[in-house]
Amino acid sequence: MQLLQSMQVASAVIESDCQVAVTAITSEQTDLSQLSALIAEVKDLFVSTAGIRLRFVRRQANTVAHRLASQGFESNINHEWFVNAPEIILDALMYDSNRIH
């Protein structure tokens, strides 16, 4: 979220396949779990960035995240990309975008 703010991104959707986390963050109720401080901090970030939303997506529709996470575990090289997606996820991007519509 801080990266999106620093890049002056006004509108974005952050997707997660962790329904428990998405529910806790998007709920209007106060979280009473051991993670309540972290959840409150994340909620505050979303409040300060009105155009950025969080939504749950099933793991089957989130192949890009799965592939990037796998690549992160398999490699000790840091990668950053802001314009052109890495080649390892191009087909997954097409697959995920077709499953959304």
N, CA, C and O of each residue as an XYZ file, in Angstrom:
404
protein
N       0.830     -1.175      0.000
C       0.000      0.000      0.000
C       0.881      1.247      0.000
O       0.596      2.219     -0.700
N       1.937      1.210      0.780
C       2.830      2.361      0.816
C       3.524      2.544     -0.531
O       3.769      3.674     -0.956
N       3.838      1.447     -1.197
C       4.416      1.533     -2.534
C       3.437      2.184     -3.495
O       3.820      3.056     -4.275
N       2.181      1.770     -3.447
C       1.166      2.372     -4.314
C       1.028      3.862     -4.027
O       0.887      4.663     -4.951
N       1.067      4.235     -2.758
C       0.987      5.648     -2.396
C       2.191      6.413     -2.931
O       2.041      7.504     -3.480
N       3.385      5.846     -2.773
C       4.591      6.546     -3.238
C       4.624      6.669     -4.756
O       5.231      7.597     -5.292
N       3.973      5.733     -5.453
C       3.895      5.807     -6.913
C       2.711      6.652     -7.364
O       2.471      6.801     -8.562
N       1.973      7.204     -6.407
C       0.799      8.035     -6.657
C      -0.275      7.294     -7.452
O      -0.927      7.867     -8.324
N      -0.445      6.011     -7.135
C      -1.510      5.214     -7.739
C      -2.786      5.529     -6.973
O      -2.880      5.275     -5.772
N      -3.757      6.080     -7.669
C      -4.996      6.515     -7.010
C      -6.044      5.419     -6.942
O      -6.925      5.460     -6.084
N      -5.962      4.442     -7.833
C      -6.980      3.410     -7.891
C      -6.321      2.062     -8.171
O      -5.573      1.912     -9.136
N      -6.611      1.084     -7.312
C      -6.053     -0.255     -7.502
C      -6.893     -1.261     -6.725
O      -7.610     -0.912     -5.787
N      -6.785     -2.502     -7.138
C      -7.429     -3.591     -6.419
C      -6.331     -4.555     -5.991
O      -5.560     -5.044     -6.816
N      -6.273     -4.818     -4.699
C      -5.335     -5.795     -4.158
C      -6.128     -7.069     -3.922
O      -7.169     -7.056     -3.265
N      -5.624     -8.173     -4.467
C      -6.321     -9.448     -4.352
C      -5.542    -10.384     -3.437
O      -4.311    -10.400     -3.434
N      -6.286    -11.157     -2.666
C      -5.683    -12.147     -1.776
C      -6.541    -13.401     -1.785
O      -7.766    -13.332     -1.887
N      -5.879    -14.553     -1.677
C      -6.633    -15.798     -1.579
C      -6.773    -16.244     -0.123
O      -7.167    -17.380      0.145
N      -6.451    -15.355      0.815
C      -6.628    -15.644      2.234
C      -7.913    -14.973      2.716
O      -7.916    -13.804      3.102
N      -8.991    -15.731      2.684
C     -10.304    -15.174      3.001
C     -10.387    -14.684      4.447
O     -11.074    -13.701      4.725
N      -9.706    -15.346      5.357
C      -9.723    -14.924      6.763
C      -9.121    -13.527      6.895
O      -9.674    -12.678      7.594
N      -7.995    -13.287      6.230
C      -7.349    -11.979      6.304
C      -8.209    -10.907      5.639
O      -8.386     -9.826      6.200
N      -8.739    -11.189      4.466
C      -9.582    -10.220      3.761
C     -10.804     -9.867      4.594
O     -11.172     -8.696      4.697
N     -11.430    -10.868      5.185
C     -12.613    -10.623      6.015
C     -12.254     -9.765      7.228
O     -12.978     -8.826      7.560
N     -11.156    -10.080      7.880
C     -10.745     -9.315      9.060
C     -10.447     -7.863      8.709
O     -10.803     -6.953      9.457
N      -9.790     -7.649      7.564
C      -9.397     -6.291      7.163
C     -10.581     -5.483      6.670
O     -10.661     -4.281      6.926
N     -11.495     -6.119      5.973
C     -12.628     -5.384      5.401
C     -13.818     -5.276      6.350
O     -14.765     -4.542      6.069
N     -13.781     -5.987      7.449
C     -14.884     -5.942      8.407
C     -14.916     -4.592      9.132
O     -13.876     -3.998      9.414
N     -16.120     -4.129      9.424
C     -16.261     -2.892     10.186
C     -16.160     -3.144     11.683
O     -16.065     -2.201     12.468
N     -16.179     -4.401     12.078
C     -16.078     -4.745     13.494
C     -14.622     -4.702     13.953
O     -13.706     -4.937     13.164
N     -14.420     -4.403     15.218
C     -13.081     -4.389     15.794
C     -12.580     -5.813     15.935
O     -13.290     -6.683     16.440
N     -11.362     -6.046     15.490
C     -10.768     -7.375     15.584
C     -10.250     -7.593     16.999
O      -9.596     -6.716     17.563
N     -10.533     -8.738     17.565
C     -10.106     -9.052     18.930
C      -9.072    -10.169     18.974
O      -8.771    -10.689     20.048
N      -8.528    -10.541     17.828
C      -7.556    -11.629     17.778
C      -6.178    -11.132     18.220
O      -5.993     -9.952     18.518
N      -5.224    -12.051     18.255
C      -3.846    -11.696     18.592
C      -3.228    -10.786     17.535
O      -2.221    -10.127     17.796
N      -3.815    -10.746     16.363
C      -3.309     -9.912     15.268
C      -4.035     -8.576     15.165
O      -3.912     -7.882     14.156
N      -4.783     -8.213     16.190
C      -5.631     -7.021     16.120
C      -4.849     -5.745     15.812
O      -5.342     -4.893     15.072
N      -3.649     -5.594     16.357
C      -2.854     -4.380     16.097
C      -2.459     -4.305     14.623
O      -2.534     -3.242     14.007
N      -2.042     -5.429     14.068
C      -1.661     -5.470     12.653
C      -2.866     -5.207     11.759
O      -2.777     -4.448     10.794
N      -3.984     -5.832     12.079
C      -5.201     -5.644     11.283
C      -5.658     -4.194     11.347
O      -6.075     -3.635     10.332
N      -5.589     -3.575     12.519
C      -5.969     -2.163     12.661
C      -5.053     -1.271     11.827
O      -5.512     -0.299     11.227
N      -3.770     -1.596     11.787
C      -2.823     -0.810     10.990
C      -3.134     -0.914      9.498
O      -3.096      0.085      8.780
N      -3.438     -2.112      9.043
C      -3.783     -2.311      7.634
C      -5.094     -1.600      7.305
O      -5.215     -0.983      6.246
N      -6.072     -1.682      8.202
C      -7.337     -0.968      7.995
C      -7.089      0.528      7.857
O      -7.691      1.175      7.000
N      -6.211      1.087      8.688
C      -5.885      2.514      8.606
C      -5.266      2.875      7.264
O      -5.539      3.942      6.714
N      -4.431      1.985      6.737
C      -3.838      2.231      5.418
C      -4.919      2.289      4.344
O      -4.861      3.132      3.449
N      -5.892      1.407      4.428
C      -6.978      1.419      3.448
C      -7.841      2.665      3.584
O      -8.314      3.199      2.581
N      -8.051      3.128      4.790
C      -8.836      4.350      5.001
C      -8.124      5.546      4.376
O      -8.767      6.426      3.804
N      -6.795      5.577      4.486
C      -6.042      6.720      3.958
C      -5.873      6.661      2.445
O      -5.403      7.625      1.842
N      -6.244      5.553      1.827
C      -6.135      5.397      0.371
C      -7.474      4.905     -0.158
O      -7.643      3.720     -0.444
N      -8.412      5.813     -0.282
C      -9.799      5.469     -0.615
C      -9.946      4.728     -1.941
O     -10.875      3.934     -2.089
N      -9.076      4.957     -2.891
C      -9.210      4.331     -4.203
C      -8.620      2.936     -4.286
O      -8.696      2.294     -5.334
N      -8.038      2.462     -3.205
C      -7.425      1.138     -3.212
C      -8.320      0.187     -2.429
O      -8.668      0.444     -1.277
N      -8.686     -0.917     -3.076
C      -9.608     -1.879     -2.476
C      -8.925     -3.222     -2.291
O      -7.954     -3.545     -2.975
N      -9.441     -3.985     -1.367
C      -8.977     -5.349     -1.111
C     -10.121     -6.293     -1.391
O     -11.256     -6.045     -0.983
N      -9.825     -7.379     -2.087
C     -10.882     -8.353     -2.342
C     -10.322     -9.762     -2.313
O      -9.151    -10.004     -2.607
N     -11.190    -10.668     -1.954
C     -10.849    -12.082     -1.921
C     -11.027    -12.686     -3.305
O     -12.021    -12.427     -3.983
N     -10.060    -13.489     -3.715
C     -10.191    -14.288     -4.941
C      -9.753    -15.713     -4.608
O      -8.835    -15.931     -3.817
N     -10.417    -16.654     -5.215
C     -10.043    -18.053     -4.981
C      -8.653    -18.308     -5.547
O      -8.234    -17.683     -6.521
N      -7.958    -19.229     -4.922
C      -6.594    -19.548     -5.339
C      -6.533    -19.931     -6.816
O      -5.558    -19.618     -7.498
N      -7.572    -20.606     -7.311
C      -7.585    -21.024     -8.709
C      -7.628    -19.823     -9.659
O      -7.217    -19.938    -10.814
N      -8.114    -18.692     -9.193
C      -8.189    -17.492    -10.032
C      -7.048    -16.532     -9.741
O      -7.072    -15.384    -10.183
N      -6.064    -16.989     -9.009
C      -4.962    -16.118     -8.616
C      -3.629    -16.778     -8.961
O      -2.725    -16.846     -8.129
N      -3.519    -17.259    -10.187
C      -2.311    -17.981    -10.593
C      -1.085    -17.080    -10.653
O       0.036    -17.551    -10.460
N      -1.282    -15.797    -10.917
C      -0.143    -14.873    -10.957
C       0.527    -14.821     -9.585
O       1.745    -14.965     -9.482
N      -0.259    -14.617     -8.541
C       0.295    -14.550     -7.184
C       0.975    -15.866     -6.816
O       2.054    -15.869     -6.223
N       0.345    -16.975     -7.170
C       0.921    -18.282     -6.859
C       2.262    -18.454     -7.568
O       3.233    -18.913     -6.965
N       2.315    -18.090     -8.835
C       3.556    -18.251     -9.593
C       4.657    -17.329     -9.067
O       5.814    -17.739     -8.968
N       4.303    -16.084     -8.728
C       5.301    -15.161     -8.177
C       5.811    -15.639     -6.816
O       7.005    -15.550     -6.527
N       4.903    -16.142     -5.990
C       5.314    -16.663     -4.685
C       6.241    -17.860     -4.852
O       7.243    -17.970     -4.146
N       5.919    -18.753     -5.776
C       6.770    -19.915     -6.031
C       8.149    -19.479     -6.504
O       9.163    -20.023     -6.067
N       8.183    -18.507     -7.388
C       9.451    -17.991     -7.894
C      10.270    -17.386     -6.752
O      11.491    -17.537     -6.710
N       9.598    -16.707     -5.836
C      10.279    -16.111     -4.690
C      10.919    -17.152     -3.792
O      12.011    -16.936     -3.265
N      10.245    -18.285     -3.615
C      10.801    -19.352     -2.786
C      11.954    -20.065     -3.478
O      12.879    -20.537     -2.817
N      11.905    -20.147     -4.799
C      12.907    -20.893     -5.547
C      14.144    -20.083     -5.883
O      15.160    -20.657     -6.276
N      14.090    -18.773     -5.742
C      15.183    -17.911     -6.164
C      15.588    -16.976     -5.029
O      14.752    -16.563     -4.226
N      16.856    -16.652     -4.971
C      17.310    -15.680     -3.982
C      17.608    -14.325     -4.634
O      18.259    -13.471     -4.032
N      17.134    -14.139     -5.851
C      17.332    -12.896     -6.590
C      16.120    -11.997     -6.390
O      14.982    -12.454     -6.499
N      16.356    -10.726     -6.101
C      15.266     -9.758     -5.950
C      14.870     -9.208     -7.313
O      15.729     -8.864     -8.125
N      13.577     -9.129     -7.558
C      13.063     -8.585     -8.811
C      12.051     -7.495     -8.505
O      11.259     -7.616     -7.570
N      12.080     -6.433     -9.294
C      11.068     -5.387     -9.227
C      10.633     -5.089    -10.650
O      11.457     -5.042    -11.564
N       9.344     -4.889    -10.834
C       8.847     -4.519    -12.154
C       7.668     -3.589    -11.981
O       6.831     -3.757    -11.094
N       7.630     -2.595    -12.867
C       6.587     -1.585    -12.763
C       5.831     -1.386    -14.073
O       4.721     -0.855    -14.064
N       6.404     -1.796    -15.186
C       5.762     -1.568    -16.480
C       5.484     -2.888    -17.176
O       4.323     -3.253    -17.363
N       6.512     -3.601    -17.559
C       6.361     -4.857    -18.286
C       6.471     -6.032    -17.326
O       7.450     -6.157    -16.590
N       5.460     -6.887    -17.343
C       5.434     -8.043    -16.439
C       6.541     -9.028    -16.810
O       6.908     -9.146    -17.979
N       7.071     -9.734    -15.811
C       8.082    -10.755    -16.107
C       7.502    -11.851    -16.992
O       6.316    -12.173    -16.915
N       8.342    -12.404    -17.815
C       7.897    -13.423    -18.766
C       7.296    -14.646    -18.082
O       6.429    -15.310    -18.650
N       7.752    -14.947    -16.866
C       7.269    -16.153    -16.183
C       5.791    -16.084    -15.808
O       5.197    -17.104    -15.459
N       5.184    -14.885    -15.875
C       3.775    -14.777    -15.494
C       2.864    -14.291    -16.611
O       1.669    -14.107    -16.380
N       3.385    -14.079    -17.806
C       2.555    -13.535    -18.886
C       1.339    -14.405    -19.188
O       0.227    -13.898    -19.334
N       1.558    -15.722    -19.283
C       0.417    -16.598    -19.563
C      -0.557    -16.623    -18.386
O      -1.768    -16.712    -18.589
N      -0.042    -16.548    -17.163
C      -0.908    -16.531    -15.981
C      -1.720    -15.237    -15.911
O      -2.870    -15.255    -15.474
N      -1.140    -14.127    -16.333
C      -1.884    -12.870    -16.378
C      -3.079    -12.981    -17.311
O      -4.181    -12.544    -16.979
N      -2.856    -13.564    -18.472
C      -3.954    -13.745    -19.419
C      -5.014    -14.682    -18.840
O      -6.210    -14.423    -18.966
N      -4.576    -15.764    -18.209
C      -5.500    -16.728    -17.617
C      -6.338    -16.061    -16.526
O      -7.562    -16.188    -16.514
N      -5.672    -15.343    -15.603
C      -6.388    -14.689    -14.504
C      -7.341    -13.619    -15.015
O      -8.471    -13.523    -14.537
N      -6.904    -12.813    -15.983
C      -7.769    -11.738    -16.458
C      -8.988    -12.292    -17.181
O     -10.058    -11.686    -17.128
N      -8.850    -13.423    -17.850
C      -9.997    -14.044    -18.519
C     -10.967    -14.671    -17.516
O     -12.162    -14.769    -17.794
N     -10.469    -15.094    -16.363
C     -11.342    -15.694    -15.338
C     -12.116    -14.648    -14.574
O     -13.155    -14.957    -13.990
N     -11.634    -13.411    -14.563
C     -12.319    -12.326    -13.848
C     -13.569    -11.915    -14.600
O     -14.598    -11.655    -13.976
N     -13.511    -11.847    -15.915
C     -14.622    -11.321    -16.732
C     -15.583    -12.362    -17.114
O     -16.565    -12.075    -17.799
